[in-house]
Structures are given as C-alpha cells and as structure tokens.
C-alpha cells in the first residue's frame, strides 16, 4: 500500500517521531492540483488502496474532500492518525475510511483535554463499527505497554502494529541504533506474547536482525507476528509535492515525481535497486558467517546501515 503524507503538521510532539522536521522541508500541505494528478495516476495504474499519513493527516484543510473523491474512485483508504481529530470530521472519517491505525501513546504524554478527545473518538469509532488497530513504538523512554493492552480490551482492538523506533533524517529523535537494539527485544517479545495470549494479532513495521533473537523467540515471532522479517522493503512514502522516499528514515533515497513512473511496481523496483549497495555493504563478521545473510536478513535497518556507511 502506498503512503501519502497529506501534511507534516502535527498536534503532538512525540520525542521518538521520525517525521519531525519534515514540516520545514515541506511547509505546504498537499495541494488540490497535486492530489488530482495523483488520483488520476492511481486510477490509470489500477492502484486500489492508499494510506493517508502525516504529521497528522486530519489537519489537512481538504482531507474530507479528498476522502470523498477517493471513495468515488473505489480506492480503499487507511488512515494513520494520533486519534486527536476534531468532532467535525468524525462523520466523513467513519463513512469513508476502511481502516484506522491509531498511534496510542503512554497516557502520561497527553494533556487532559487530549486524553478526553482521544477516547471520545475511540468510542465513536467503536460505536460505528469501524476497523481500528493500534500502533506501538518502542523507544528508550516509551517501553510500557500495559496501558495499550488495557485499551485493546476496552475498545475490542484485535490488531496492533509495532516497531522499535527508527532514526529521524532531520534531527535527533529517541531511537535505537544497530548496537543497542538488542536491549529492547526482550520487551518486544514479551509484548507480542501477551498480545497473542489475548487474541490480538501483531505485525512488525520494519525489520530486525534475526540473530538478535533467541531461537525460540524468533520462531515464535515468525509464527504469530505478521511481516516479521530480517529484510525491509520500500514503503513508498509520497510527500505533498509528489516526490517519494524509500521510507521517511531513508529520505535521501528519493524520486522527484511518482506520477512519472508506470505504477507501483516500477517505483518498488527503482527503490530496491537504489539501496542494493546499502543493503549488503560492510557486513559485520557475524553477518558474513550467517546463512541467513543476503537471503532472509540484511543485518539491520537500512537507515542505520546507510548512516554508518555515509
């Protein structure tokens, strides 16, 4: 699924966010003209699903109009949101969004008014029978997850996306590097095990070196956690000017205009070829001796590997 970033403005300032600072690079929101051009490209290439992200995508002044137009074209929309959208857009969201992915943070990080709004919105989505999943980012200052499991039970959430935090290409954020990733993995495994015991399906957003896990834990995650892998593939993150990046942490691997390419597959191929020198460059001694290297594992996050090479 392609990721379209409507705006990089956000109502929160999470210290682990890897999109912080892109509002300076892209101060303008996605224009109507660019959206119209992208919608035509989606239709011409038979692309029937799209994820809307930010920043906070619901802050875009024309988001509701965009949703209606995408629905008219039969395009399934998922929206990645902090859940703090105002009451005025609830109806258009519940009517036109196929799947909500809500980044549900530690309760201590919200103001009282934000916490109330978040739960009012969650209740609205629940009452309207919307498909909702949560996302959890494991950062050095954000390792708790008991609050999230409690909310899953309260709002009948059956899917959670998770990841360890990835580096911000613009400024330092609270993230794990290649060396300290192992520190958090016991917490991650415990989280997935508790989710599985509670009937909650999990999915890993990016990749983690397979050798960082004990055999039993790795086999368990492969069995129960979707997309659990040692290899990452292009996200295709489309910016408001219709340029696109491999992913936000890999902002430097980019194309100027997605509509100049013959569909999603052509973009995937370009990005995959562009990172080949990073994916398997400068392997560690452990990677060289590992049978999974270059087959099921690339030795860690490409953004971290790339920064080490640069």
C-alpha positions in Angstrom: 0.0 0.0 0.0 1.3 3.5 -0.9 1.7 6.0 1.8 0.5 9.6 1.1 1.6 12.3 3.5 -1.0 15.0 3.4 0.8 17.3 5.7 3.7 17.2 8.1 2.0 19.4 10.6 1.0 17.6 13.8 -0.8 18.3 17.0 1.7 16.3 19.1 5.4 16.4 19.5 6.5 12.8 20.3 10.2 12.6 21.1 10.6 9.4 19.1 9.0 10.7 15.9 11.0 10.1 12.7 8.9 12.7 10.8 9.7 15.7 13.0 11.3 18.4 11.0 9.8 17.5 7.6 7.3 20.3 8.1 10.3 22.6 7.5 11.2 20.8 4.2 7.5 20.6 3.2 5.8 23.6 4.7 2.9 23.4 2.3 0.2 20.8 2.6 -0.8 18.6 -0.4 -2.4 20.9 -2.9 -5.7 20.1 -4.7 -3.9 20.1 -8.0 -1.3 17.6 -6.8 -4.0 15.4 -5.3 -6.0 15.5 -8.6 -2.9 14.5 -10.5 -2.1 11.7 -8.1 -5.7 10.4 -8.1 -5.6 10.2 -11.9 -2.3 8.3 -11.7 -3.8 5.9 -9.2 -6.7 5.2 -11.4 -4.7 4.8 -14.6 -2.4 2.3 -12.9 -5.1 0.2 -11.2 -4.0 1.1 -7.6 -6.9 0.5 -5.4 -5.6 1.2 -1.9 -3.9 4.2 -0.3 -2.8 5.1 3.2 -3.1 8.7 4.4 -0.5 9.8 6.9 1.3 12.9 8.4 2.2 14.6 10.6 -1.5 14.3 11.4 -3.4 13.8 8.2 -6.7 15.0 9.7 -5.2 18.5 10.0 -5.3 18.9 6.2 -7.9 21.5 5.3 -9.2 19.5 2.3 -9.0 16.0 3.8 -12.7 15.4 3.7 -12.9 16.3 0.1 -10.0 14.0 -0.7 -11.7 11.2 1.1 -14.9 11.6 -0.9 -13.0 11.7 -4.2 -11.0 8.6 -3.3 -14.2 6.7 -2.4 -15.8 7.8 -5.7 -12.9 6.0 -7.5 -13.3 2.9 -5.4 -10.0 3.4 -3.6 -9.8 1.8 -0.2 -8.3 4.3 2.3 -6.5 3.6 5.5 -5.6 6.5 7.8 -2.7 6.7 10.3 -3.7 9.1 13.0 -2.9 10.2 16.5 -6.6 10.0 17.2 -7.0 13.6 18.1 -9.2 14.7 15.2 -12.0 17.1 15.9 -15.6 16.2 16.1 -16.4 18.0 12.9 -14.6 15.4 10.7 -15.8 12.3 12.5 -18.7 11.6 10.1 -16.6 11.8 7.0 -13.9 9.6 8.6 -16.3 6.9 9.7 -18.0 6.9 6.3 -15.0 6.9 4.0 -12.1 5.3 5.8 -11.7 1.5 5.6 -9.2 1.1 8.4 -7.9 3.4 11.2 -4.4 2.9 12.6 -4.1 4.9 15.8 -0.8 5.7 17.4 -1.7 5.1 21.1 0.9 6.6 23.4 1.6 6.3 27.1 -1.2 8.2 29.0 1.4 10.4 30.8 2.3 12.1 27.5 -1.2 13.6 26.9 -2.8 16.7 28.3 -6.2 16.1 30.0 -8.1 17.6 27.0 -6.2 15.4 24.5 -6.8 12.3 26.5 -10.5 13.0 26.7 -10.7 13.8 22.9 -8.8 10.6 22.1 -11.2 8.4 24.0 -14.3 10.2 22.7 -13.0 9.5 19.2 -12.3 5.9 20.1 -15.8 5.5 21.4 -17.2 7.0 18.2 -15.2 4.6 16.1 -16.3 1.7 18.2 -20.0 2.7 18.1 -19.8 3.0 14.3 -18.2 -0.5 13.9 -15.0 0.9 12.3 -12.0 -1.2 11.8 -9.4 0.1 14.2 -5.9 -1.1 15.1 -3.3 0.5 17.3 0.4 1.1 16.7 3.1 0.9 19.4 6.6 2.4 19.0 9.2 1.0 21.4 11.6 3.9 22.3 14.0 4.3 25.2 11.5 6.5 27.0 8.5 4.6 25.9 8.8 0.9 26.9 5.5 0.5 28.8 2.7 -1.3 27.0 0.2 -2.3 29.8 -1.9 0.8 29.0 -2.2 -0.3 25.4 -3.3 -3.9 26.2 -5.9 -2.4 28.6 -7.2 -0.1 25.8 -7.3 -3.1 23.4 -9.6 -4.9 25.7 -11.8 -1.8 26.3 -12.2 -1.0 22.6 -12.1 -4.5 21.3 -8.9 -3.9 19.3 -7.6 -7.1 17.6 -4.6 -5.8 15.7 -1.5 -3.9 16.8 1.4 -2.7 14.6 4.7 -2.4 16.5 8.2 -1.4 15.9 11.3 -0.2 17.6 11.9 3.5 16.8 13.8 4.4 13.7 16.1 7.3 13.1 14.9 10.8 12.1 16.7 12.0 8.9 16.4 15.7 10.0 17.1 15.8 13.7 17.9 13.5 16.6 15.0 11.5 18.0 14.6 8.9 20.7 15.6 5.8 18.7 17.6 2.6 18.9 20.8 2.2 16.8 22.3 -1.0 15.5 24.2 -1.7 18.6 21.6 -1.0 21.3 18.6 -2.6 19.5 19.1 -5.8 21.5 18.4 -4.0 24.7 14.7 -3.7 23.9 14.0 -7.0 22.2 13.0 -8.9 25.4 10.4 -6.2 26.0 9.2 -6.6 22.4 8.9 -10.4 22.6 7.0 -10.1 25.9 4.6 -7.7 24.3 3.9 -10.0 21.4 3.4 -12.9 23.7 0.9 -11.0 25.8 -0.9 -9.8 22.6 -1.0 -13.4 21.3 -2.4 -14.7 24.7 -5.1 -12.0 24.5 -6.1 -12.9 20.9 -4.5 -9.8 19.5 -2.7 -10.1 16.1 0.6 -8.3 15.8 2.6 -7.1 12.9 6.2 -5.7 12.7 6.5 -2.5 10.7 10.2 -2.8 9.6 12.9 -5.4 10.1 15.2 -6.6 13.0 18.3 -8.7 12.5 17.2 -12.3 13.1 20.3 -13.2 15.1 19.3 -10.7 17.8 16.7 -13.2 19.0 17.0 -16.4 20.8 15.9 -19.3 18.5 12.7 -19.9 20.5 11.7 -16.3 20.4 12.5 -15.9 16.7 10.5 -19.0 15.8 7.6 -17.7 17.9 7.6 -14.2 16.2 7.8 -15.8 12.7 4.7 -17.9 13.6 2.4 -15.2 15.1 3.6 -11.8 14.0 2.8 -10.6 10.5 5.7 -9.2 8.4 8.3 -10.4 10.9 11.4 -10.3 8.9 15.1 -9.5 8.7 14.6 -7.7 5.3 12.8 -4.4 4.8 11.1 -3.4 1.6 10.3 0.1 0.2 7.4 1.9 1.9 7.0 4.4 -0.9 6.3 7.4 1.2 4.8 10.1 -1.0 5.3 13.7 0.1 3.0 16.7 -0.6 5.0 17.7 -3.7 4.5 14.1 -5.0 8.1 13.2 -4.6 8.6 10.0 -2.8 11.2 8.3 -0.5 12.1 4.7 0.2 10.8 5.4 3.7 11.0 8.5 5.9 14.2 7.5 7.7 15.7 6.8 4.2 14.7 10.3 3.0 17.8 10.6 0.8 16.7 7.7 -1.4 14.1 9.6 -3.4 12.3 10.2 -6.7 11.1 13.6 -7.9 7.5 12.6 -9.0 5.7 9.3 -8.6 3.4 10.1 -11.4 6.3 9.8 -13.9 6.5 6.1 -13.1 4.5 3.3 -14.6 2.8 2.3 -11.5 3.7 1.0 -8.0 5.8 -1.9 -9.2 8.1 0.4 -11.2 8.7 2.5 -8.1 9.4 -0.6 -6.0 11.9 -1.8 -8.5 13.7 1.6 -8.6 13.9 1.8 -4.8 15.1 -1.8 -4.4 17.9 -1.2 -6.9 18.8 2.1 -5.3 19.5 0.6 -1.9 21.3 -2.5 -3.0 24.7 -1.0 -2.2 23.5 -0.2 1.3 21.6 -3.4 2.0 24.6 -5.7 1.7 27.6 -3.3 2.2 30.1 -3.6 5.1 28.6 -6.7 6.7 29.7 -7.5 10.2 31.8 -10.6 10.9 28.7 -12.3 12.3 26.7 -11.5 9.1 29.5 -12.9 6.9 29.2 -16.2 8.7 25.4 -16.3 8.8 23.5 -18.5 6.4 20.5 -16.1 6.6 22.5 -13.1 5.4 21.5 -12.0 1.9 18.6 -14.4 1.9 16.4 -13.8 4.9 18.3 -11.0 6.7 20.1 -7.7 5.7 21.8 -7.1 9.0 19.6 -4.3 10.3 17.6 -1.1 9.5 18.8 0.4 6.2 18.6 3.9 7.5 21.1 2.9 10.3 23.3 1.0 8.0 23.3 3.8 5.5 24.2 6.4 8.0 27.1 4.2 9.2 28.4 3.9 5.7 28.0 7.7 5.0 
